[in-house]
């Protein structure tokens, strides 16, 4: 690609939106382009984007789903003003394409792109698209999906299943054959999960009494770490309890089985690493997208699904021992998970941004030349 493209990166608020966008931005920068972000000072993008060296422009916008009426009304009031701010940003930065992960912070950017006729490449990580992608995705040049189930929300012929960008370390996790001791990794995300923490604690005496050979690796989050670490030491079981695991890919490599939530990022990492899981969908996720993600992963043969309300120590003990009892089952589930993976998602997104961005740039240059020639002819 001979020319440098300016590309706006939209989607903020959560790591699930920002981290994949950063992966695409790194790929674009490696190819010589100039990506910049548009986000809010309250979202996680304010913490994650500046250290990566990417410019970021600020807008003011809030969420609409699962918020109070006052917050929703304030967000609706902010949409036109934020869109006007984005149009001003576009006037100065002149992007040739927009990459969107969806989310409330992406709405004004996608609206401004539509007004400016700038092509949008969006990425939808969940089986059920978020509100912004459902509303505005019909105008996207291409929708990049992780789940087949999401295709029905977008125009036919404009979808492509690419998966979600994940860190290279997860793609390098080798296949694992279970030894005499089952290694179980439990994680509710960086902040932990009360439900998973409680179920794990309830399961410890059951594993202890059964003499089932198991080693725990458990990321608890900071809030409940001290109490859980104390009780785990008293349990007499083998393992490690930590508030946060710095090298999660290394923890995946050790594990035979995971217990975790089913956000898009978690499912993408499970697939990339080829690890089976017991998935406990977060019950308050918008549009039950975690449940749909988990169901799709389970249909692929890579997971068992346990509803949040049923996730007790006894249920966890039964599920784990049942999976371990069938020879070769965990290995087959791991292979099914690996088959679910879609490596190269960031590169494919960058390819499409180059393709549509370059076409947009050529169109604008041609329009400018035609306008100049028309003006010259009128003068003559």
N, C-alpha and C positions, 0 to 999 in steps of 0.2 A: 504494500500500500504506500504510494508515493506522497500523499498529502496527509497532513495532521488534521484529524477530526476533533471538534469540540463536542463532547457528549455529556448530557446531564444525567445524573444518577439520582433516582427518586425512590423513596421508601425508607421510613425511619420509625422510631418509637421503640422497637424491640430488636434484640440480637438476631431473631429469625428473619428480619427484613434487612438489617444492615450488613451482617457478616457475608451472606451470599453476594450482595452488591459490591462489597469490598473485593471479593474474589474476582468478579468481572472487571472492576476498575483496575486491579493489578494487571490483569491480562491485557487490557487496553493500553495501559501505560507501557507495558513491555513491548507493545507493537508500535510505540511512538505517538500515541494519541493523547488527548488532553481531557480526561474525565474530571468532572467537578460534581459535588454533591449539593442537593437542596434538602434541608431538613429543619428540625426545630431544636432549640436550645434545651428543651426538656427531655428529648429522646436520647437513647443510648448512642445515636450517631454523634452527638456532641462530645462524647468521651472516646469513641472508637476511631472516628475519621481523621481528626487533626494529627494524631501520632503517625498515621500512615503517609502523611505528606500531601494529601489531596485537598484542594480548596473546597470550602463549604459555604454556601449562601443560606441565610436564615429566613424562615417564614414563621408565621404564627397560625397554628391550626391545632385543633383537638380531635378527639375521637367521637364516634357516633354510637357504636354498639356497646351495650352493657354499661351505659353511663346514665346519669340522671337527666331529667328533662331540661334542667337549666344548662347543664354542660352540652347537651345535644343542640339546644337552641343557639348557644354561644358559638358552637362549631359551625352551624349553618350560616350564622352571621359572618363568620371569619372567611368562609369559602371565597366569596367574590373579591374580598380585599387581598387575600393570599394569592389568588389567581392573578390579580393585577400586579402584585409584587413579583410573581414569577415571570410575567410578561416583560416587566422591566429588566429582570435578570437576563432573560433571553435576548433582549435588545442589545445588551452590552456584551454578553458572552457568545451570542450567535451559535447555539448548538445545532449540529446537523442531525442528531438523533437523541432519543430519550430512552434510558433503560429504567424500568419500573419494577419494584418488588411488591407494589401494592401497599396497603396500609393507609391510614388517614393522612400521613404526610405526603403521600404520592398524589392525592386527589387534585390539589391545585396545579401540580406540575403536569398531570395528564390532561387536565382541562386546558391549560395554557398551550400545550403541545397541539391539541386539537384545533384551537383557535389559530395557531401559527402554522398549521399544516406540517408539523415536524413529525416524522415517523416515530412510533413508540414500539419498542420491543419489551414486552412484559414477561415476568417469570412468576408463575403461580405454584407455590410449593406444596399446597394442600389438596386433598381429594375434593374438598368443597371450597371453591374460591372465596376469598374475603369480599366484603361489601364493595370496596372500591374497584377491584378487578371485575366483579360481576356487573357493576354499573357501567364502567368505562372501557372494559376489555373488548367490547365489540368494535371499538375504533382502533384497536392496536393492529400494527402491521403483522405481528407474529406473537403468539402466546406460547411460551415454553413451559411445559408441564412436567410434574413428577408422577402424576397418577392419571391413568386413562379416564377415570371417572370424571375428571374436571373438564374434559373436552366438550361436553354438551353445553357448557356455559359460554362458549366462544364460537365465532362464525366458522362454518366448515371450510377446510382448506387452509386455515391460518394457524393451526396448532401443530406442535411438535413435542414429542416426549424426550426431554433432555435430562431429566433429573435435576437435582439441586447441587450447586458447587459445594464441595467439602474440602477440608484441609488434606493435603497430599499424604500426611501421615496415616490417615485412616485407610486410604487406598493401598498403602504398603503393609497393612496388618496381614500377617500370613495366616493360612488356614490352621486350625488347631484340632488335634485329636485329644479327647478327654482322657486324663489319667485316672488313677485310683481315687483322687480327691477332686470333687467338683469345685471349680472356682466360679463364684457368683459375684457379679458386679451389680450393685444397686446404686442408682443415681436418680435424683429428682431434679437435676439441673444444678446450676451454680449456687442457687439459694436453697436447695434442698426441697423436700416434699414431706409435709407432716404425715400424710397418709402412708407413704412408703416407709418413712422412718418408724412409724408406729407398727406397721405390719411386720417389718423386719425384727423389731424388738420382741413382738409377740411370738415370732417363729423360733427365736433362739432356744428356749427351753425344749421345744419340740424336736429340734435337730439334736440337741444335747442328749435327750432321753433315747432317741432312736439309734444313736451311734452312727448316723449317716455321715460319711466323710465329706466334709465341705469346708471351704475356705472363703471367707467374706472379704470383699473390697467394697466399702460403702462410703459414698460421698453424702454427708448429712446436711450440708449447709451450716453456716456459722451459728445460727440461733439455737439449735438443739444439740450441737456437737458435744459439749462438756458432759451433759447428762447421758447421752447415748454411749460415749466412749467409756464412761465409768461403768455403766451396766454391761457393756460388752466385755470389758476386762473381767468382770465377775462371772460371766457366762461360761468361761473356760473354753470357748470356741476359738478356732484359728482364724486369723484375719487381720485386716487393717481398717480402722475407722478414721476418716479424715473430714474436716469441714469443707475442703475443696481439693480436687485432684488437678494438679498443674498439667501433667501429661496424660490426658484422657485417652489418647490413642494407645499409649503403652498399657494402660489399664484394660482397654479393649483386647489387646494382644494376649494378656494373661487370662482373660475370662473365657469360660466355656458357655456361659449363659448370662444374660442381663435381665434386670428388672428395672423398667424405666417408664416415663411418660411417652406419648407418641406425637409430639410436635414434629413438624416437617424436618427440622434439623436433626433431631434424634433418629428418626427413621432413615434419613439419608446417611448418617454415620453408621448405623447398623448395617445398612446395605453395602456401603463401601468397604467396611471391615469384614463383612461376611459372618456376622454373629447372630445367633438366635436370641429371641427375647420373649419375656412375659411383659406384655404392654398393658399399662394401666392408664387409660385416657383421662386427661384432666376434664372433669365433668362440666366445667364452666367455660370451656373454650368456645369462641364464637362459632355459631352454626354447627356445633358438635364436630368440628373438623378433626380434632384429635381422634375421636371415635372412628370416623371414616378412614383416616390414615391407618389406624390400627387394623381395621377390618380388611383393608386392601392388602396390608402386609401379611395378615393371617391367611387370606385366600391364596397368597403366593406360597404358603407352606413354611413361612419363616418365623411365625410367632404364635403365641397363645394370647388371647385377650381376656383380661379380668376387669370387670367394671369397678370403678373407684369405690362404690358403696360395698362391694363384696371383697375388697382387698384387705383381708385379715391375716394374721399370722398363720392360722390354720389353713386358709385357702392357699397362701403362698407355699407353705410346707407341702401340701398335696400336689400343687402344680409342679414344683421343682422335683420332688421325688418321682412323680409320674413320668416326667420327661426323661429323667436320668435312668429310669428302669428299663426303657426300651433300647437295646443295643443299636448304636449308630444313628439314633434319631436326632440328637443334637447336631451331629455332623451334617446330616441331610438338611436340617433346617438352616444351618449356616450356609450351605451351598445355595439353597433357595434364596436366602437373603442376598448373597453375592450376585445372583442372577437378576435381582431386582435393581441392582446398582446401575447407574448411567454415568460412567466417567466422562470427563471432557465437557461438562455443562458450561463452565466459564468460557472455554474456548469457543464453543458453539454460539453462545450469546455474543461474544466479541465478533465472530464471523458475520452474524446477522446485522449487528450494529454498523460494521464496516460497509456491508452491502447496501443497506438502506440509507445509511448516512452519506455514502458517496453518491448514490443516486439523487438524494435530496440536494447535495451540494452542486452536482452537475445541472440539475433542474434550475436551481437558483441562479447559477452563473449564466445559463442560457437565457433565462428570463431577463437578467440584467443586460446582457449583450443585445437582445432583441429590443429592449426598451431604449437602449442608447442609439441603436440604428434607427429606430422609429423617430426618436427625437431629432437626430441628425437630418433625416430625410424631410421632416417637417420644417426644419430650419432652412434647408436648401429650397 
